[in-house]
Amino acid sequence: MNTAKILIRSPRDLYKIDSHYAFHSYLVNQALTRYQNLIGKDDLGSALGICCTEVEATHFAKYPFSKIVLTDIHEANDKVKEALAKNKKMSYGIENAESLSYPDGSFDLVFCKEGLHHLARPMLGLYEMLRVCRKAVIIVEPYETWLGNILEKFNLTSV
């Protein structure tokens, strides 16, 4: 699990996506399904979501995590609060992704979808995610970002 994977889907895979929400749901489900297939367990352990929205809140609940902590820099919106109320394993915390308050190795999975490029110092955010992670960090970012360029430069991507 030490390599970055760039997933390219055929137009047929993407044809069913008819809204902004459906697109983001697709991204989250693809990433979490891949993680579940790699781990191969009924209990995926604990998960930390960085820069989370209602998309992550809704879809994380569908997977067998023992504990789910969603975070963002501000208070949860009503849709996130609604998802939290439906799932006792899920909690929410206001966190600065560049300085997480959790101890080293606190979570089996750390997940960040399209949030890293919004940070003032994204490398600090990446280091923090790696610090609090035990098994895997999943980052979903637009390809043409500083992270994609760095991964490509060091030949850490595969198609």
CORWO-V519241 format. One record per residue. N is the residue number from 1. RES is the residue in three letters. PSI is psi in degrees with one decimal (* if undefined). Layout:
((N:RES:PSI) (N:RES:PSI))
//
This chain:
((1:MET:23.8) (2:ASN:8.5) (3:THR:151.4) (4:ALA:142.0) (5:LYS:129.2) (6:ILE:118.6) (7:LEU:124.5) (8:ILE:125.0) (9:ARG:153.6) (10:SER:159.3) (11:PRO:-31.4) (12:ARG:-39.5) (13:ASP:-35.6) (14:LEU:-11.2) (15:TYR:-33.9) (16:LYS:-13.2) (17:ILE:115.8) (18:ASP:6.2) (19:SER:165.9) (20:HIS:-46.3) (21:TYR:-43.0) (22:ALA:-37.7) (23:PHE:-48.6) (24:HIS:-34.6) (25:SER:-42.8) (26:TYR:-46.4) (27:LEU:-46.1) (28:VAL:-47.8) (29:ASN:-39.9) (30:GLN:-46.6) (31:ALA:-46.1) (32:LEU:-34.4) (33:THR:-42.5) (34:ARG:-43.8) (35:TYR:-46.9) (36:GLN:-41.2) (37:ASN:-36.9) (38:LEU:-42.4) (39:ILE:-40.5) (40:GLY:34.5) (41:LYS:160.8) (42:ASP:-23.5) (43:ASP:114.5) (44:LEU:2.9) (45:GLY:-148.0) (46:SER:149.4) (47:ALA:139.4) (48:LEU:125.2) (49:GLY:129.3) (50:ILE:138.9) (51:CYS:49.9) (52:CYS:150.0) (53:THR:-172.6) (54:GLU:-22.4) (55:VAL:-50.8) (56:GLU:-42.5) (57:ALA:-43.7) (58:THR:-45.4) (59:HIS:-30.8) (60:PHE:-33.9) (61:ALA:-20.3) (62:LYS:-9.6) (63:TYR:152.2) (64:PRO:63.6) (65:PHE:143.8) (66:SER:-26.0) (67:LYS:134.8) (68:ILE:122.5) (69:VAL:117.1) (70:LEU:141.1) (71:THR:158.2) (72:ASP:174.9) (73:ILE:-11.7) (74:HIS:175.3) (75:GLU:150.0) (76:ALA:141.4) (77:ASN:175.4) (78:ASP:-37.5) (79:LYS:-38.2) (80:VAL:-43.2) (81:LYS:-37.5) (82:GLU:-43.8) (83:ALA:-38.7) (84:LEU:-39.6) (85:ALA:-24.9) (86:LYS:-12.3) (87:ASN:110.5) (88:LYS:-19.5) (89:LYS:-8.1) (90:MET:136.1) (91:SER:170.5) (92:TYR:140.4) (93:GLY:143.3) (94:ILE:116.5) (95:GLU:145.2) (96:ASN:115.2) (97:ALA:-17.5) (98:GLU:-7.8) (99:SER:72.6) (100:LEU:144.4) (101:SER:1.2) (102:TYR:148.2) (103:PRO:162.8) (104:ASP:140.4) (105:GLY:33.6) (106:SER:-22.9) (107:PHE:143.5) (108:ASP:-41.3) (109:LEU:135.5) (110:VAL:129.8) (111:PHE:131.0) (112:CYS:115.8) (113:LYS:114.7) (114:GLU:41.3) (115:GLY:-28.6) (116:LEU:-40.6) (117:HIS:-9.0) (118:HIS:-12.5) (119:LEU:146.7) (120:ALA:-36.9) (121:ARG:79.6) (122:PRO:-30.8) (123:MET:-36.6) (124:LEU:-40.8) (125:GLY:-42.9) (126:LEU:-44.7) (127:TYR:-41.5) (128:GLU:-41.1) (129:MET:-43.8) (130:LEU:-35.7) (131:ARG:-43.9) (132:VAL:-1.1) (133:CYS:143.2) (134:ARG:-40.5) (135:LYS:-49.4) (136:ALA:146.2) (137:VAL:127.8) (138:ILE:122.7) (139:ILE:122.6) (140:VAL:112.3) (141:GLU:152.1) (142:PRO:141.2) (143:TYR:-43.9) (144:GLU:66.0) (145:THR:173.9) (146:TRP:-37.6) (147:LEU:-45.7) (148:GLY:-40.0) (149:ASN:-40.6) (150:ILE:-47.3) (151:LEU:-40.4) (152:GLU:-40.6) (153:LYS:-38.4) (154:PHE:14.6) (155:ASN:42.5) (156:LEU:17.9) (157:THR:156.2) (158:SER:148.8) (159:VAL:*))
//
